Amino acid sequence: PKKSTSRPAPERSAAPAPERTVDRPAPSAPPSADTSREQAAAAAVLKLVNDERAKVGCRPLTASGKLDSLAGAHSRDMAARGYFSHTDPDGRTPWDRASAAGVSGLAAENIARGQADAAAVMESWMNSEGHRANILNCDYTTLGVGVQFGSGGPWWTQNFGF
């Protein structure tokens, strides 16, 4: 099943979660023949995002190494721990994970699972109102993309920044 979900910048009505005091390192990628495939897929997503943004008059997003690392870690974690959510099994949101990784300016996150390649995942995201809104938000300036190929996946993450 092909699933995707988006999480725009927080408009929270509930009280914010208490600050976490336990720092956990981001999962690291095991050595893999898929590494170059994943990098190529991530680069293709950035190009396709910028193609869509150009159609509506938004400036292109620039790649962010920090957001790439954050997105890649989330995709690997979803694959390794068998979940599909913006909130990890430890209860950490994208903003919690960004803070723990020392990344500031996270604006939004899109995730997807099961799409075979960059074109397929972009088609899914562009056909979803929330994902499309994140991709076409002209206020965003940077993008990190992570993908983890494997059984049950691939798992895709986009992290948008200001």
N, C-alpha and C positions, 0 to 999 in steps of 0.2 A: 504494500500500500504506500502511496506517495502522500506524505503529510508535509505541511508547512505551517508555520505560525510566525507571527510578528509581535514585537513588543516595541511600541513607540516610546518616546521619552516619557518618563513617568508623570502621570497626572493622578497622584495617589489620593484617595479619599480616606484610606485607613491610616492609622498612626504608623510612622516609619518603624522598621524593625530595629531592635536595639543593636548598637554597634558590636561587631564581633571582635573578640580579642585573640582568637586563634588564627595564626597565619598558616596557610597551607600552600606549598609550592604548586604551581600549575603542572598538570601532567605533562611529561615530556614525551616526544614522539620516539617510539622505538625505531632503530635503524630499519629501513624498509625500502624495497624496490619501488614502492608507490610514492616515495617522497617527491621525485621529479614530476610524476603524474599529478600529484596533489598541487604542487606549485603551478603547473601549467593550467590546471582547472581553475585555481584561484585567480590567476592572471586573466583568464578568459572571462570570468565573472566580472572583474573590474572593468574590462573593455565593454562588455555588454551593458553593464550599469551605466557607464558613461555615454554609450550610444543612446540609451533610453532618455537620459537626462538632457542630452543635446536636443532631442525632439521637442522638449518642452521649455527650452531656453535656460536650463540650469547649467552652471559651470561644472566642468568635470571634477569628480572626486580624485584626490591623490591617495596613493597607497600609503598606509601607515604601518611601519614595522611593528609598533607596539600593539595596534589593533589587530594586525595579522596574527601576532603571537597569542593574543587573547582569544580570537576567533578559532584559531587552530587548536588551542588547548581545550576549548569547549567542545568542539567537534570530536576530538580524541576522547574526551571524558565521557561524552554521551555514548560513543561506540564501546568503550572499555567497560562502562558500568551499566550498559543496557537500558538507557532511558532516553526520552525525547521531550525536552522541556527547556524553557528559559531558566527555570529554577532547578538547580542540581539537587541530588538526593540529600545533601547536607543543608538544604534550605537557602543556599546562596543565589542571589539574583545576579543578572549581568553586572549591575552596578557594584554589588558586593565583590564579585570576582575582579572587576576592574580596579577597585580600590586596593584589594589585596595584592594585585600585580603592579601597583604603582602607576596605573593608567588613568589619566584625567580626561575629561571632555567626552566621555561616552554619551552618545545621544540616543541610540536605538539599536535594536538587535533583530535580525530576521534569522530564523532557522528553518531547515527543511530536511527531509529524509527520504531516500529512495530514488531520487532523480539521478539518472545515469551520468549526466554530463552538465556542463555549464549552461548550454542552451536549454536543456530540459528544466533545470532548476530556475533559470530566469523566466521561462514561460510560466511556471507555477507561481512564482512570486508576482509577476506582472498581472496575473489573473486573480490575484487576491488583493482586496482593497487595502488592508493594513500594510502588507508588504510593499505594494506599489507606492503607497504614501511615503513610506520610509525611503525607497529608492529615489523618488522624485522630489524629496524635500530639498529645496534649493538652499536652505540654511546649513545643511551638512556640508562639510568640506573634505573629510577624510573617510577612508574605508579600509577595513581589514576583513579578509576573507579566509576562512578555514574550511577544509574538507578532509574527511577521513573516509577512505575507501575500505570496504570489508563486508563480510557477510551481514545482511540486515541493513546495509547502508546503500550508498554513502550518506554521511551526515554532513550537512552544510551549515555554516554560520557566517553571517555578515554582521560586523560591528561598525556602526556609523559614528563619526565623531564631528565635533565642531572645530 
